Amino acid sequence: MGLLNKDEAACRQFRAQLEDAATAAPGAANLSDLLAALPAPSAAHAKACAACRAAAEDLHGVRAALSALPSNADLGGPWFASRVMAAIAARKAELARAADTWTFLPSLAVRLTWVSSIALLLASAWLYEKPVSKPPIAAKQVAMDITGEPLVDTTAPATNDDVLASLAEKAR
């Protein structure tokens, strides 16, 4: 027991009975009706204890404020549960359709891989068997720079001996 509230057990018992009385008498118009729904010892305790009387006033005020608000359960009507379940089923079907949209992708990827592999194999076989055509020698083109001079020296000697002879001549 605390120093300020010597009757703490009685206060706890009063608050428990107050909740039960408020549930049993939901239409209590004022605080005295709520206290009248309590057993006699608890009602006497409420008159003697200011904290318990304040708790009873708070509970009555909250219940009065909440009873003034419209109830959402009344708006639902008798078909509320079926509408909610239908909305849930519709959302579930929408999500299933979205998931089914992408289920074909792995099988498509496998088929696309096989088709591209076969196409690559056929193209490489065709290029391998294709005869190599050499351009005629007269039509051989030499890369030119901006001034029109050939980029490659076309006066190269035909044999290795000519290379050595030309290097010896340059050295003299």
Rosetta silent file (secondary structure, phi, psi, omega in degrees, C-alpha in Angstrom):
SEQUENCE: MGLLNKDEAACRQFRAQLEDAATAAPGAANLSDLLAALPAPSAAHAKACAACRAAAEDLHGVRAALSALPSNADLGGPWFASRVMAAIAARKAELARAADTWTFLPSLAVRLTWVSSIALLLASAWLYEKPVSKPPIAAKQVAMDITGEPLVDTTAPATNDDVLASLAEKAR
SCORE:     score description
SCORE:     0.000 S_00000001
   1 L     0.000  135.660 -179.115    0.000    0.000    0.000 S_00000001
   2 L   -80.356  165.366 -179.997    1.275    3.411   -0.932 S_00000001
   3 L   -72.556  -36.857 -177.084    1.603    6.370    1.432 S_00000001
   4 L   -81.821  -33.574 -177.982   -0.713    8.629   -0.572 S_00000001
   5 L  -121.617   97.737 -175.332   -3.359    6.034   -1.406 S_00000001
   6 L   -74.195  -18.387 -174.849   -3.963    3.739    1.517 S_00000001
   7 L  -113.288   49.360 -175.842   -6.724    1.881   -0.258 S_00000001
   8 H   -63.397  -38.442  178.862   -4.849    0.895   -3.441 S_00000001
   9 H   -65.144  -38.285  178.509   -6.394   -2.584   -3.608 S_00000001
  10 H   -67.833  -34.495  178.068   -9.886   -1.067   -3.375 S_00000001
  11 H   -67.871  -42.071  177.590   -9.005    1.347   -6.212 S_00000001
  12 H   -62.709  -42.646  179.813   -7.837   -1.510   -8.441 S_00000001
  13 H   -64.914  -39.704  178.591  -11.009   -3.446   -7.680 S_00000001
  14 H   -61.968  -45.067 -177.985  -13.118   -0.334   -8.399 S_00000001
  15 H   -65.977  -36.926  176.573  -11.488    0.229  -11.798 S_00000001
  16 H   -65.085  -43.174  179.295  -11.997   -3.423  -12.801 S_00000001
  17 H   -70.475  -30.005  177.676  -15.667   -3.226  -11.763 S_00000001
  18 H   -64.523  -43.211  176.548  -16.002    0.123  -13.527 S_00000001
  19 H   -61.613  -43.951  178.932  -14.953   -1.446  -16.839 S_00000001
  20 H   -63.420  -40.823 -179.074  -17.428   -4.287  -16.313 S_00000001
  21 H   -67.758  -38.169  179.639  -20.231   -1.838  -15.445 S_00000001
  22 H   -67.836  -35.140  176.949  -19.497    0.311  -18.488 S_00000001
  23 H   -71.483  -38.033 -178.994  -19.625   -2.770  -20.706 S_00000001
  24 H   -72.539  -33.579 -179.274  -22.847   -3.997  -19.037 S_00000001
  25 L  -119.459   75.529 -176.361  -24.573   -0.602  -19.278 S_00000001
  26 L   -70.021  -20.383 -177.106  -23.413    0.893  -22.600 S_00000001
  27 L   -97.165   24.626  179.431  -26.287    3.365  -22.737 S_00000001
  28 L   -62.875  117.542 -174.428  -25.529    5.102  -19.431 S_00000001
  29 L   -74.882  -33.413  179.870  -26.694    8.678  -20.071 S_00000001
  30 L  -140.548  179.735 -175.886  -24.738   10.273  -17.241 S_00000001
  31 H   -67.331  -35.404 -179.317  -22.133    9.489  -14.622 S_00000001
  32 H   -65.953  -33.893  175.860  -24.674    8.690  -11.904 S_00000001
  33 H   -65.655  -39.061  178.709  -26.199    5.953  -14.135 S_00000001
  34 H   -65.500  -43.229  179.663  -22.737    4.476  -14.608 S_00000001
  35 H   -70.428  -27.801  178.141  -22.036    4.533  -10.854 S_00000001
  36 H   -70.523  -25.345  178.817  -25.490    3.035  -10.166 S_00000001
  37 L   -76.463  -11.032  179.349  -24.517    0.017  -12.303 S_00000001
  38 L   -81.675  156.449  171.562  -21.622   -0.663   -9.880 S_00000001
  39 L   -62.972  157.317 -173.967  -21.942   -2.804   -6.756 S_00000001
  40 H   -58.330  -42.967  179.866  -22.709   -0.789   -3.589 S_00000001
  41 H   -65.264  -35.035  179.294  -19.198   -0.970   -2.050 S_00000001
  42 H   -71.214  -37.139  176.996  -17.594    0.269   -5.288 S_00000001
  43 H   -65.217  -39.197  177.584  -20.104    3.111   -5.606 S_00000001
  44 H   -66.907  -37.530  178.028  -19.338    4.150   -2.019 S_00000001
  45 H   -64.148  -37.923  179.775  -15.609    3.978   -2.800 S_00000001
  46 H   -64.587  -34.063  179.235  -16.128    6.305   -5.818 S_00000001
  47 H   -71.999  -30.337 -176.962  -17.779    8.896   -3.556 S_00000001
  48 H   -88.916  -30.520 -173.653  -14.871    8.721   -1.101 S_00000001
  49 L  -104.583  119.317 -178.496  -11.887    8.494   -3.545 S_00000001
  50 H   -69.155  -37.257 -178.798  -11.260   11.485   -5.825 S_00000001
  51 H   -65.438  -41.153  179.840   -8.906    9.535   -8.146 S_00000001
  52 H   -71.650  -35.147  176.284  -11.493    6.804   -8.745 S_00000001
  53 H   -64.891  -39.640  177.851  -14.240    9.389   -9.271 S_00000001
  54 H   -66.144  -37.427  177.838  -11.986   11.118  -11.875 S_00000001
  55 H   -65.167  -39.765  178.638  -11.378    7.732  -13.554 S_00000001
  56 H   -66.292  -40.141  178.010  -15.165    7.145  -13.711 S_00000001
  57 H   -65.030  -42.144  178.350  -15.699   10.628  -15.198 S_00000001
  58 H   -61.981  -45.266 -179.663  -12.968   10.018  -17.791 S_00000001
  59 H   -63.026  -43.162  179.240  -14.443    6.675  -18.778 S_00000001
  60 H   -64.728  -41.196  179.251  -17.922    8.143  -19.076 S_00000001
  61 H   -63.463  -42.784  179.411  -16.617   11.094  -21.151 S_00000001
  62 H   -65.507  -43.920  179.682  -14.718    8.829  -23.534 S_00000001
  63 H   -63.688  -37.874  179.014  -17.708    6.503  -23.953 S_00000001
  64 H   -67.332  -40.906  179.590  -19.991    9.475  -24.633 S_00000001
  65 H   -66.371  -40.908 -179.686  -17.576   10.906  -27.212 S_00000001
  66 H   -71.396  -31.561  179.315  -17.194    7.557  -28.964 S_00000001
  67 H   -71.307  -22.691  178.521  -20.928    6.906  -29.023 S_00000001
  68 H   -75.449  -21.971  179.628  -21.411   10.219  -30.862 S_00000001
  69 L   -76.810  146.217  177.274  -19.207    9.047  -33.733 S_00000001
  70 L   -70.473  145.427 -179.343  -20.826    7.090  -36.570 S_00000001
  71 L   -89.083  132.342  177.804  -20.070    3.406  -36.552 S_00000001
  72 H   -72.411  -22.698  179.298  -18.359    1.960  -39.621 S_00000001
  73 H   -66.587  -30.580  178.814  -19.999   -1.392  -38.957 S_00000001
  74 H   -71.589  -29.499 -178.678  -23.390    0.174  -39.767 S_00000001
  75 H   -72.530  -25.221 -175.825  -22.113    1.391  -43.129 S_00000001
  76 H   -70.015  -39.990 -178.619  -21.104   -2.096  -44.222 S_00000001
  77 L    75.428 -174.944 -175.929  -24.532   -3.632  -44.209 S_00000001
  78 L   -70.966  -18.223 -176.888  -25.259   -7.331  -44.458 S_00000001
  79 L  -103.265   14.491 -177.067  -23.014   -7.804  -47.533 S_00000001
  80 H   -61.416  -48.735 -177.670  -19.927   -6.119  -46.105 S_00000001
  81 H   -62.612  -40.389 -179.682  -17.986   -9.330  -45.491 S_00000001
  82 H   -68.294  -35.143  177.202  -18.793  -10.705  -48.939 S_00000001
  83 H   -67.322  -40.683  178.772  -17.672   -7.442  -50.596 S_00000001
  84 H   -64.140  -45.116  179.841  -14.407   -7.481  -48.666 S_00000001
  85 H   -64.258  -37.305  177.554  -13.783  -11.112  -49.574 S_00000001
  86 H   -66.456  -38.745  178.124  -14.601  -10.375  -53.238 S_00000001
  87 H   -66.129  -38.722  178.104  -12.143   -7.458  -53.240 S_00000001
  88 H   -65.277  -43.241  179.747   -9.463   -9.692  -51.730 S_00000001
  89 H   -64.827  -38.364  178.685  -10.131  -12.396  -54.327 S_00000001
  90 H   -64.881  -42.091  179.273   -9.977   -9.831  -57.155 S_00000001
  91 H   -65.867  -39.656  178.554   -6.645   -8.496  -55.918 S_00000001
  92 H   -64.369  -40.568  178.336   -5.297  -12.027  -55.559 S_00000001
  93 H   -66.283  -37.457  178.179   -6.390  -12.860  -59.132 S_00000001
  94 H   -64.343  -42.275  177.901   -4.741   -9.667  -60.411 S_00000001
  95 H   -67.643  -35.042  178.246   -1.475  -10.580  -58.733 S_00000001
  96 H   -66.955  -39.565  177.635   -1.706  -14.136  -60.095 S_00000001
  97 H   -64.354  -39.872  178.994   -2.203  -12.771  -63.624 S_00000001
  98 H   -64.892  -37.785  178.481    0.824  -10.510  -63.207 S_00000001
  99 H   -71.497  -37.658  179.168    2.904  -13.484  -62.069 S_00000001
 100 H   -66.693  -25.775 -179.965    1.606  -15.655  -64.942 S_00000001
 101 H   -61.127  -36.165 -175.237    2.693  -12.995  -67.420 S_00000001
 102 L   -98.008    0.062 -178.733    6.356  -13.666  -66.669 S_00000001
 103 L   -72.716  -23.976 -179.964    6.219  -17.465  -66.308 S_00000001
 104 L   -77.049  -16.425 -173.676    6.690  -18.009  -70.063 S_00000001
 105 H   -60.420  -44.100  178.938    9.969  -16.064  -70.064 S_00000001
 106 H   -62.295  -40.802  179.436   12.310  -18.929  -68.982 S_00000001
 107 H   -68.645  -34.670  176.608   10.951  -21.297  -71.646 S_00000001
 108 H   -66.346  -39.048  179.946   11.214  -18.517  -74.239 S_00000001
 109 H   -64.767  -38.845  178.594   14.814  -17.859  -73.216 S_00000001
 110 H   -64.582  -45.805 -179.971   15.705  -21.552  -73.670 S_00000001
 111 H   -63.711  -42.571  179.838   14.135  -21.633  -77.136 S_00000001
 112 H   -63.434  -36.451  177.480   15.815  -18.372  -78.123 S_00000001
 113 H   -64.309  -45.451  179.021   19.195  -19.763  -77.016 S_00000001
 114 H   -64.176  -43.726 -178.921   18.774  -22.904  -79.123 S_00000001
 115 H   -63.976  -43.574 -179.705   17.627  -20.974  -82.196 S_00000001
 116 H   -68.606  -34.090  176.851   20.520  -18.499  -81.978 S_00000001
 117 H   -64.628  -43.567  178.830   23.019  -21.351  -81.460 S_00000001
 118 H   -65.537  -41.800  179.002   21.769  -23.169  -84.563 S_00000001
 119 H   -63.265  -40.673  178.278   21.805  -19.939  -86.579 S_00000001
 120 H   -65.338  -40.278  178.652   25.381  -19.239  -85.487 S_00000001
 121 H   -64.556  -45.114  178.632   26.449  -22.774  -86.378 S_00000001
 122 H   -64.139  -41.727  179.930   24.873  -22.559  -89.854 S_00000001
 123 H   -65.578  -40.943  179.769   26.390  -19.134  -90.522 S_00000001
 124 H   -69.015  -35.782  176.996   29.867  -20.263  -89.498 S_00000001
 125 H   -65.923  -40.681  179.707   29.598  -23.427  -91.671 S_00000001
 126 H   -65.019  -43.248  179.581   28.482  -21.337  -94.650 S_00000001
 127 H   -68.807  -31.854  179.703   31.357  -18.871  -94.187 S_00000001
 128 H   -69.768  -40.211 -177.661   33.875  -21.708  -93.777 S_00000001
 129 H   -83.298  -11.761 -178.580   32.806  -23.453  -96.995 S_00000001
 130 L   -67.706  131.352  179.898   32.576  -20.244  -99.036 S_00000001
 131 L   -67.972  143.223 -179.956   35.435  -20.061 -101.617 S_00000001
 132 L   -83.153  123.682  179.195   37.928  -17.312 -101.038 S_00000001
 133 L  -101.851  127.722  179.153   37.959  -14.913 -103.958 S_00000001
 134 L   -99.468  137.873  178.283   41.188  -13.032 -104.574 S_00000001
 135 L   -71.535  149.638  177.769   41.038   -9.715 -106.337 S_00000001
 136 L   -61.275  151.944 -176.015   42.948   -9.507 -109.623 S_00000001
 137 L   -65.510  -36.249 -178.878   46.498   -8.182 -109.327 S_00000001
 138 L   -67.707  -28.938 -177.758   45.850   -5.277 -111.674 S_00000001
 139 L   -90.455    7.998 -178.781   42.963   -4.152 -109.542 S_00000001
 140 L   -66.437  129.005 -178.077   45.089   -4.248 -106.402 S_00000001
 141 L  -105.638  143.831 -179.954   44.673   -0.980 -104.585 S_00000001
 142 L  -112.395  138.451  179.494   47.297    0.647 -102.454 S_00000001
 143 L   -68.834  136.771 -177.286   46.425    2.887  -99.570 S_00000001
 144 E  -116.312  152.131  174.089   47.296    6.523 -100.242 S_00000001
 145 L   -90.242 -169.770 -174.779   47.936    9.393  -97.889 S_00000001
 146 L   -63.736  -35.339 -177.693   46.465   12.880  -98.261 S_00000001
 147 L   -80.076   -9.327 -179.772   49.001   13.979 -100.894 S_00000001
 148 L    98.326    0.596  178.307   48.365   10.912 -103.055 S_00000001
 149 L   -79.498  145.511  178.258   51.623    9.150 -102.226 S_00000001
 150 E   -69.690  142.518  179.435   51.401    5.413 -101.466 S_00000001
 151 L   -77.678  -23.372 -179.748   51.644    4.506  -97.799 S_00000001
 152 L  -111.455  136.798  178.751   53.522    1.283  -98.609 S_00000001
 153 L   -71.099  114.953 -177.206   56.753    1.249 -100.568 S_00000001
 154 L   -87.753   -5.339 -178.607   55.867   -0.605 -103.752 S_00000001
 155 L   -95.612   33.771 -178.601   59.476   -0.766 -104.998 S_00000001
 156 L   -71.267  142.947  178.741   60.429   -3.545 -102.593 S_00000001
 157 L   -66.589  151.807 -175.210   62.993   -6.037 -103.883 S_00000001
 158 L   -80.382  -29.673 -176.576   61.666   -9.434 -104.926 S_00000001
 159 L  -125.845  168.091  179.986   64.283  -11.590 -103.177 S_00000001
 160 H   -69.379  -30.167  178.917   66.316  -11.471 -100.002 S_00000001
 161 H   -64.642  -39.577  178.630   69.539  -11.051 -101.985 S_00000001
 162 H   -63.877  -34.203  179.144   68.213   -7.862 -103.486 S_00000001
 163 H   -65.481  -45.607 -179.322   67.446   -6.590  -99.955 S_00000001
 164 H   -66.232  -37.663  179.789   71.002   -7.250  -98.837 S_00000001
 165 H   -67.311  -39.281 -179.060   72.408   -5.674 -101.998 S_00000001
 166 H   -70.428  -32.475  177.716   70.282   -2.557 -101.595 S_00000001
 167 H   -70.505  -36.192  178.687   71.362   -2.213  -97.960 S_00000001
 168 H   -67.742  -35.869 -179.623   75.026   -2.560  -98.982 S_00000001
 169 H   -70.305  -33.709  179.086   74.588    0.122 -101.599 S_00000001
 170 H   -70.574  -30.890 -178.885   73.047    2.489  -99.096 S_00000001
 171 H   -69.138  -27.706 -176.615   75.945    1.985  -96.714 S_00000001
 172 L   -75.827    0.000    0.000   78.523    3.230  -99.321 S_00000001
